[in-house]
Amino acid sequence: MLLRLTRTSHYYIDRNENGEIIENLTNPLMCKTPAVEFHQVVSEFIFSNLSNNHITGKLNCRTFIRLNNDLLIRCTPLFNNTNSYWYDWVWINWVYKDGSTMIIPAQVYSIVDLRFITDYDTTMKPGFYVCIRSISKLPTPKWRNSKIIYTGSFESNDQESTIFRLVHVENIVKGCYAIPDFNTMEYNIWDTTKWLFVLSMDKWSKLF
């Protein structure tokens, strides 16, 4: 299921003796880039969320995974040991309490190895989980007659502008093509809430 691990393909999240949530992928770095600072926020969410689900102790995480359908997912603030970040997009199959489903885009920020949580008192299913931010609803056409480019915004509410979720990898349907929706080249990617989604090229011939 997984690629062969490289030096930076796995890391852990834990709590130190001072009660601080730490991770060993970016903590040793002196340079705190926006991607590194964002990764630390992600790590704090993962550790706190799983603690609330009675899963405690050191958490093993990955910066990439290859699923059974040969889909490669990358998510790291330090791609190839540089200051370049890489966070892939995927289509997630949401299953609601009433049994209905909806497939929507989501950006992946971390992969958590929870294959061994049977020892904990939790209702979570063992396996690999991805930490994501998803679009609030199905993307809509960017323009009235648009057939290839769609637009959508990250999920948010009155209390939280940034909402993370942990989702089992079995809910990942396929990869997704996304780019920031900006009217100018002078933008901050970390403040982005609106995105453009491009339909897979293998479907273009059916539209014209």
Secondary structure, DSSP 4 states (H G I P E B T S, - for coil): --PPP-TTSEEEEEE-TTS-EEETTTTT-S---HHHHHHHHHHHHHHHHHHHTT--S-EEEESEEE-TT--EEEEESSGGGSS--EE-EEEEEEE-TTS-EEEEEEEEEEEEEETTGGGSS--SPSEEEEEEEEBSS--EESSTT-SSEEEEEB---SS-SS--EEEEGGGEEEEEEEEE--SSS---GGG--EEEEE--GGGGGGT-
